[in-house]
Amino acid sequence: MVRQFVLLVALLAACVAPSSAAFVGSKAPEFKAVAVHNDEFKEVSLDSFKGKYVVLFFYPLDFTFVCPTELTAYSDRHDEFAAMGAQVLGVSVDSQYAHLQWTRQPRNEGGLGDLAYPLVADLKKEISEAYGVLTDEAIALRRLF
């Protein structure tokens, strides 16, 4: 149990940029967006996860070299997060259509395969902006909240 708590605290504390709009101790910026989960589009909002911990992570773009290992690792440990009452959400500035194609591509071909958590589409870049992770090139930095 202590190991799980330490894992959760470490993940929640890691990579939070001091210049971001979301700060420890402040309310997380609310959002609503379309996500891909279980090969379907669905609307998600931060508010829909009230009463749970939310592991919200941002990554630059779909179909990039390093991202798949990160995203699949969260999926592979999804049951551990769920056992701690935590919901994992991945966010990038790609569309839900790009997310869908990436999840339909097998892992051994550079895709993600099935993920155990939703990938949120931030095509308008509003979520990335609200969390202070958007670069001047309009791509989200890697960040974990």
N, C-alpha and C positions, 0 to 999 in steps of 0.2 A: 504493500500500500504506500509506504514511504517512497519507494522507487517511482511509482506512478505519479505521485504528487510532484516529486522533483522533476520528472520528465515534463509534466504539464507546465510547471512554473518556468522551466528552462525554455520551452518552446514559446511560451507567451512573452517572455522577456527578450528573446533573441531578436536582433536585427531591427529594433524599433529606432528609426532615425530621429534624432533630436529636433530636426526641422519639420517633422511631419505635423499634420493638423491634428492627429490623434495622440494624446499624451496619457501616460500612466496616471490613473486617478480621475481622468475626465471621461465623460460619456462618449462612447464610440459614435462616429457619424453614421446616421441611419441611411439605408439604401434599399431600393427595390430594383430588381433586374431579372432578366431571363437567364436561366442556367440550364446546363445539360446534365442530366442524371438518369442512369438506366436507359440510355438511348432515347430519351424524351426531353422536350423542352418544358420547363416549368418556371413559374415566377417564384423567386425567393426574396426574402427581406431579412434584414438583421432582426427586426422585431419578431419575426416568426420563430426565433430561437430563444426567446426570453426564458429564463430559468435554466439555461444551459451555458456552459462555457463554449465559446466559439473560437476556434483556431482559424483565423482569417489570414491567408497568405496571398501575396501578389507575386507574379512572375512576368517576365517581359513579353514573350510571344509564344504562340503555339508553333509546333514543328521546329523548334530550335534545339540545338545539340544537347545542352546540359539539362534543360528542364525536365525531360521525361523521367530521369532517375529520381529527381526530387518529388515529382507528382505521384509516381508509382509507389514510392516509399511511404508516403502518407496513406495511400490506399491500402497497402499491405499491412499497415498497423492500425487500420480503421477500428477494428474491434477493441483495441486497447484504449483508443480515445473514447469510444462509445461507453466502455466500462467505467470511465471517469466522468461521464455525463458531458462529454465535449463533442461538438459538431465541427467537422472540418469543412472549410469552403476555400476553393482556389479561385483567384480572380486574375484575368488579364484583359488587355484592351482589344482582344480579338472578338469576333462575333460568335454567337451561339452555333452558327453553321461551321465555322472553323473548329470549334470545340468538338462538335459532333463528329466531324471527319477524323479528328485526331484520336478520339476515343474508339472509333471504328477500326482504326489501323492497329494491327497486332503489335505487341511490345517488341517482338523479334524483328519487326520491320521499321522500328523507330517511332511507333505510335504508343499510345497509352493503354490500349485495350480497355476492358471494363474498369471503371473506377468506382469505389465504394462511397464517394462523396460528390457533391455537385461542383461543376466548373461554371463560374459566373462570367457572363459576357459583359464587358464594360466598354462597348464600342464608342459610346459618347464620352468616355473618359471621366465621367462625373464621380465615380467611386474612387478611382485612383487620385483624382484631384482632391477630394474630400479627405483622404487619408495622407495626403502630402507625398505620394510616391511617384507622381508623374514627372517625367523628364522634359526638358525643352524640346526633345524630339517626339514628344507625345507617346512615349512608351513607359510602362510601369517598371519601376525598379523592383528588385527582389526585396520583399519585406514581409515580416511576420508580426501579426498582432494577436 
